[in-house]
Amino acid sequence: MEGLGPDSILSFLLAFHFVRKVFNQLSRGIRKTKMKRKTYFISLIFFLSLLSFLTECRLLRYLRTETKDGSRLEKITVDGIERTYWIHLPENKYSGTEKLPLVLGLHGRLGSGRNIMEDSKLNRISDREGFIVVYPDGIDRSWADGRGATPADKQKVDDVHFLEKLIDRISESHPVDKDKIFIFGHSNGGFMTQRMLIEKTKRFRAGVSVSSQISEFILRNFEPSGNVSVAFINGTKDSTVPYYGGYVRDGGEILSVEDSIDRWLQWNSCLKQPEIKKKDEKEDGTSVEIYSYNQCKGKTSVLHYKIVDGGHNWPGVNRKVPFIKMGTPTYELDPGEEIWTFFKSKLESTSGN
């Protein structure tokens, strides 16, 4: 199953369950009607072929190295490890000479670059607005975000170095404006986003962490070297990454969302006088409170999207993951649009970096 996301594995299991159910019904039918052996084997071959076809369709989809919108799967070797990433160049806005913003999107644990590419829908926004977007793959579907619990952390993978080298690679091969580099991530990818913003502050204009906060490890060992805009999107009923902080199962100790925001308000020398907006239009069991802190040093800002009663899922995606309580997804937000709107507002600002 290597190369498939949790949704693909779930689809395979559902297909297998369906075929097994039909096979059992056939077996019972044989006993009741004394179906001829030849007919039985023909039916068996048919349903095994169906299972093979369903599996192959999913596999082929994830083995493709190019999508219909022109995104490509590329490779880079860093620290002796071959890594992969998806890259999307803006359609009709890519001249090859005009310098463009670069956005990095980091998937969550058990996910992939393709997963976050499809969930975020940043490619269509890239085509409309004109920026390059890259979705790298973590080692064993994980990032070494510093908490010590992921496969990448346990293997001592230097993902900070990898992402820096990836930025350099994209900047050398494409016209990237190095003063307009952004990063976002979900869950494990959101923790990695915080690590990059804090350890390598001067690399980025802004970043967004979804369903993730600042970890105690990062807080104890690092501090930003300048000012950078940051946003958090979190569900108050996220049982995987608790909104109120504490210990995460297999994930170490983390700050609460509010404590994470307070740290950034302190680092960016912000006035604690937020503008507050609310959204509650979809009748999906959630509502959203948006806190905007815009009076910060270097024209930076700090945003907090508080999804009341929301769970761990990427907003707008109701993905079921085996053995993980994902909670209630919100449909009040289009996260891709919100992320780019936040990034776009920083294109002309002069950060403290």
C-alpha positions in Angstrom: 0.0 0.0 0.0 3.0 2.3 -0.1 2.2 5.5 -1.9 -1.5 5.5 -0.9 -3.2 7.9 1.5 -5.5 6.9 4.3 -8.5 7.6 2.0 -7.1 5.2 -0.6 -6.5 2.4 1.9 -10.1 2.9 3.2 -11.5 2.7 -0.3 -9.6 -0.6 -0.8 -10.9 -2.0 2.4 -14.4 -1.1 1.5 -14.0 -2.7 -2.0 -12.6 -5.8 -0.4 -15.5 -5.9 2.1 -18.0 -5.6 -0.7 -16.4 -8.4 -2.8 -16.2 -10.7 0.3 -19.8 -10.1 1.1 -20.8 -11.0 -2.5 -18.6 -14.1 -2.4 -20.2 -15.3 0.8 -23.6 -14.8 -0.8 -22.5 -16.9 -3.8 -21.2 -19.6 -1.5 -24.6 -19.8 0.3 -26.3 -19.8 -3.1 -24.2 -22.8 -4.2 -25.3 -24.8 -1.1 -28.9 -23.9 -1.6 -29.3 -24.3 -5.3 -26.5 -26.9 -6.0 -25.1 -24.5 -8.6 -22.8 -26.3 -11.0 -19.1 -26.1 -10.2 -18.3 -24.4 -13.5 -20.7 -21.6 -12.9 -19.3 -21.1 -9.4 -15.8 -20.7 -10.6 -16.8 -18.3 -13.4 -18.6 -16.2 -10.7 -15.5 -16.4 -8.5 -13.2 -15.3 -11.2 -15.5 -12.4 -12.1 -15.6 -11.0 -8.6 -11.8 -11.5 -8.0 -11.3 -9.6 -11.3 -13.6 -6.8 -10.0 -11.5 -6.6 -6.8 -8.3 -6.4 -8.8 -9.7 -3.7 -11.1 -10.9 -1.6 -8.2 -7.5 -1.9 -6.5 -5.6 -1.1 -9.7 -7.7 2.0 -10.4 -6.6 3.4 -7.0 -3.0 2.3 -7.5 -2.7 3.8 -11.0 -4.1 7.1 -9.8 -1.4 7.4 -7.2 1.4 6.1 -9.4 0.9 8.8 -12.0 3.6 11.5 -12.0 1.4 14.2 -13.5 -2.1 15.4 -12.9 -4.7 16.9 -15.3 -4.0 20.4 -14.0 -0.3 20.0 -15.0 1.2 19.3 -11.5 4.3 17.1 -11.6 6.0 14.7 -9.3 9.7 15.5 -9.1 12.7 14.2 -7.1 15.5 15.7 -5.1 18.3 14.0 -3.1 19.1 15.7 0.2 21.5 14.2 2.8 21.8 11.1 0.7 18.0 10.5 0.7 15.9 10.6 -2.4 12.8 12.7 -1.7 9.8 13.5 -3.8 7.5 16.5 -4.1 4.6 17.8 -6.3 5.0 21.1 -8.0 2.4 23.2 -9.7 3.2 26.2 -11.9 0.4 28.7 -12.5 -1.4 28.2 -15.8 -1.2 31.1 -18.2 0.7 33.2 -15.6 4.0 31.5 -15.8 6.4 33.4 -18.2 9.6 31.8 -16.9 11.0 35.3 -16.2 8.7 37.2 -13.9 9.5 36.4 -10.3 6.6 34.7 -8.5 5.7 33.9 -4.9 6.4 30.4 -3.7 4.1 28.5 -1.3 5.0 25.2 0.4 2.2 22.9 1.7 3.0 20.2 4.2 0.8 17.1 4.7 -0.2 15.6 8.0 0.9 12.3 9.5 -0.1 9.3 7.3 -0.7 11.8 4.4 1.2 12.7 1.3 2.0 15.7 -0.8 -0.8 14.6 -3.2 -3.3 14.5 -0.3 -2.6 18.1 0.8 -2.6 19.2 -2.8 -6.1 17.8 -3.3 -7.5 18.9 0.0 -6.2 22.5 -0.1 -7.2 23.1 -3.7 -4.4 25.6 -3.9 -3.6 24.7 -7.5 -6.7 26.5 -8.9 -5.9 29.5 -6.7 -2.3 29.4 -8.1 -3.7 29.5 -11.6 -5.9 32.5 -10.8 -3.4 34.5 -8.7 0.0 33.5 -10.1 2.2 31.8 -7.6 4.2 28.5 -7.5 3.1 25.9 -5.1 5.0 22.8 -3.9 3.8 19.9 -1.9 6.8 17.7 -0.6 6.4 14.2 0.8 7.6 13.4 4.3 9.7 10.3 5.2 7.3 7.4 6.0 4.4 9.9 5.7 5.7 12.0 8.5 7.8 15.1 9.3 10.6 15.5 11.9 8.9 18.3 13.6 11.0 18.0 16.7 8.6 16.3 19.1 10.5 13.0 18.7 7.5 10.7 18.0 7.2 10.5 14.2 9.0 8.0 12.0 11.0 10.9 10.5 12.0 12.1 14.0 13.0 8.6 15.1 15.1 8.2 12.0 16.7 11.6 12.8 15.8 13.0 9.4 16.8 16.6 9.1 13.6 18.0 7.5 14.6 21.6 8.3 17.6 21.1 6.0 15.5 19.2 3.4 12.9 22.0 3.2 15.7 24.7 2.9 17.3 22.7 0.1 14.0 22.2 -1.6 13.4 26.0 -1.5 16.8 26.5 -3.0 16.2 24.0 -5.7 12.9 25.5 -6.7 14.4 29.0 -6.6 17.2 28.0 -8.9 15.1 26.2 -11.4 12.1 28.7 -11.4 11.8 32.4 -11.1 11.0 32.7 -7.4 10.8 35.9 -5.4 12.9 34.9 -2.4 11.2 37.7 -0.3 7.8 36.1 -0.9 8.0 32.6 0.3 5.2 31.1 2.4 4.5 27.9 4.2 1.4 26.1 5.5 0.7 22.6 6.9 -1.9 20.4 8.5 -1.4 18.4 11.8 2.2 17.0 11.7 2.8 19.3 8.8 1.5 22.2 10.8 3.9 21.5 13.6 6.7 21.3 11.0 5.4 24.7 9.7 5.9 26.1 13.2 9.4 24.7 13.4 10.3 26.3 10.1 8.9 29.7 11.1 10.7 29.7 14.4 14.0 28.2 13.4 14.3 29.7 9.9 12.2 32.9 10.3 14.1 34.9 7.7 13.2 32.4 5.0 9.4 33.2 5.2 7.0 36.0 4.8 4.1 34.2 6.5 2.9 30.7 7.6 -0.3 29.0 8.5 -0.7 25.9 10.9 -3.9 23.9 10.7 -4.9 21.6 13.5 -1.5 22.2 15.2 0.3 24.5 17.6 3.8 25.1 19.0 5.5 22.2 20.7 7.3 22.4 24.0 10.4 21.1 22.3 10.5 24.0 19.8 9.7 26.5 22.5 12.5 25.3 24.8 15.2 25.2 22.1 14.5 28.0 19.6 13.2 31.5 19.2 12.4 33.5 16.0 15.2 35.6 14.6 12.8 38.3 13.4 9.1 39.0 12.8 6.9 36.9 10.6 3.1 36.8 10.1 1.4 33.6 11.3 -2.1 32.1 11.4 -3.7 29.2 13.3 -6.8 27.2 12.2 -8.0 24.9 15.0 -11.0 23.0 16.1 -12.0 23.3 19.8 -13.0 19.6 19.9 -9.9 18.2 18.2 -9.2 15.1 20.2 -6.0 14.3 18.2 -4.2 17.6 18.8 -6.0 19.1 21.8 -7.0 22.7 21.4 -6.1 23.3 25.1 -2.7 21.7 24.8 -1.0 19.1 27.0 0.3 15.7 25.9 -0.5 14.3 22.5 -0.7 10.6 22.1 2.6 9.6 20.5 3.3 13.3 20.0 4.9 14.9 23.1 3.8 18.0 24.9 2.3 21.0 23.1 1.1 24.5 24.0 -2.6 25.3 23.8 -3.7 27.3 20.8 -4.1 30.4 22.9 -0.7 30.1 24.5 0.8 29.6 21.0 -0.9 32.7 19.8 0.3 34.6 22.9 3.9 33.6 22.1 3.6 35.0 18.5 2.0 38.2 19.8 5.0 38.6 22.1 7.5 37.7 19.4 5.9 40.1 16.9 5.4 42.9 19.5 1.6 43.0 18.8 -1.0 45.0 20.6 -3.5 42.5 22.1 -6.5 44.2 20.6 -8.0 41.9 18.0 -10.6 42.5 15.4 -13.2 39.8 15.8 -15.5 38.3 13.2 -17.9 35.4 13.3 -19.2 32.9 10.7 -22.1 30.5 11.3 -23.9 30.0 8.0 -23.7 26.3 7.1 -25.6 24.5 9.9 -22.9 21.9 10.1 -22.5 21.8 13.8 -19.7 24.3 13.9 -19.1 28.0 13.9 -16.0 30.1 13.3 -14.6 33.0 15.3 -11.8 34.9 13.6 -9.4 37.0 15.7 -7.1 39.3 13.8 -4.1 41.0 15.5 -2.9 43.5 12.9 -1.0 46.0 15.0 2.4 44.3 15.1 6.0 45.1 14.4 7.2 45.1 10.8 3.6 45.1 9.4 3.2 41.5 10.5 0.0 40.1 11.9 -1.3 37.1 13.8 -4.6 35.4 13.0 -6.6 32.8 14.8 -9.5 30.9 13.2 -11.2 29.3 16.2 -13.5 26.5 14.9 -16.0 26.1 17.7 -16.9 22.4 18.0 -14.7 21.5 15.1 -12.5 18.4 14.9 -9.1 17.5 13.4 -10.0 17.3 9.8 -8.9 19.7 7.2 -11.8 22.2 6.9 -14.3 21.1 4.2 -12.9 17.5 4.1 -14.8 14.7 5.9 -12.0 12.1 5.8 -12.4 9.0 7.9 -9.1 7.6 9.1 -9.0 4.1 10.8 -8.5 4.2 14.6 -8.4 8.1 14.7 -11.3 10.2 15.8 -11.3 13.0 13.3 -14.3 14.8 14.8 -16.7 17.2 13.0 -15.4 19.0 10.0 -16.4 22.6 9.4 -17.7 23.9 6.1 -17.8 27.5 7.2 -14.3 28.1 5.6 -12.6 27.5 2.3 -9.2 27.1 3.9 -7.3 27.4 0.6 -8.9 30.8 -0.1 -8.3 31.9 3.5 -4.7 30.8 3.5 -4.0 32.6 0.2 -5.9 35.7 1.3 -3.7 35.9 4.3 -0.5 35.3 2.3 -1.6 37.8 -0.4 -2.1 40.5 2.3 1.6 40.2 3.1 3.0 40.4 -0.4 3.6 44.1 -0.3 4.2 44.4 3.5 7.7 44.9 4.8 8.3 42.4 7.5 10.8 42.7 10.4 12.9 40.0 8.8 
